[in-house]
């Protein structure tokens, strides 16, 4: 599953982009701004994000997901 992270200082711009996409998202607050995480993205979404946010976009491939066995 491809994950997209977008860093920015404008939460509303990130939120607006996320809501325009058909993918689940999370918006994290950091010391210097915000990080938007979009899950299960398509190539079109990556292209749109790069056009709008430039070099603040990172593509990640989910390698593993899990939880503790005793939880």
C-alpha positions in Angstrom: 0.0 0.0 0.0 1.4 3.4 -1.0 1.3 6.1 1.7 1.8 9.8 1.0 3.2 12.3 3.5 2.9 16.1 2.8 4.6 18.6 5.1 3.2 22.2 5.4 2.5 25.1 7.6 -1.1 25.7 6.4 -3.4 23.1 8.0 -6.4 24.3 6.0 -4.6 23.9 2.7 -3.5 20.3 3.7 -7.0 19.5 5.0 -8.6 20.9 1.8 -6.3 18.7 -0.4 -7.1 15.6 1.8 -10.8 16.2 1.6 -10.6 16.5 -2.2 -9.2 12.9 -2.4 -11.0 9.6 -2.1 -8.4 8.3 0.4 -8.3 8.0 4.2 -6.1 10.7 5.8 -4.6 11.8 9.0 -3.4 15.3 9.8 -0.6 15.5 12.4 0.6 18.6 14.2 4.4 19.1 14.6 6.5 21.8 16.2 7.0 23.5 12.9 3.7 22.9 11.2 1.7 19.9 10.0 2.1 16.5 8.2 -0.7 15.1 6.2 -0.8 11.4 5.7 -2.9 9.9 2.9 -3.3 6.1 2.7 -3.8 3.8 -0.3 -3.0 6.6 -2.8 -3.0 6.3 -6.6 -0.4 7.8 -9.0 -2.8 10.6 -9.9 -2.9 11.7 -6.2 0.9 11.8 -6.0 1.1 13.9 -9.2 -1.5 16.4 -7.8 0.3 16.6 -4.5 3.7 17.3 -6.1 2.2 20.0 -8.3 0.6 21.7 -5.4 3.1 21.2 -2.6 6.4 20.6 -4.4 9.3 19.0 -2.6 7.4 18.6 0.7 5.8 15.4 -0.6 7.2 11.9 0.3 6.0 8.6 -1.0 6.3 5.6 1.2 5.4 1.9 0.7 3.9 0.2 3.7 6.2 -2.7 4.5 4.4 -4.1 7.6 1.5 -3.4 9.9 0.7 -5.1 13.1 0.1 -5.0 16.8 1.4 -6.8 19.9 0.3 -10.4 20.3 -0.6 -9.9 23.9 -2.7 -6.8 23.4 
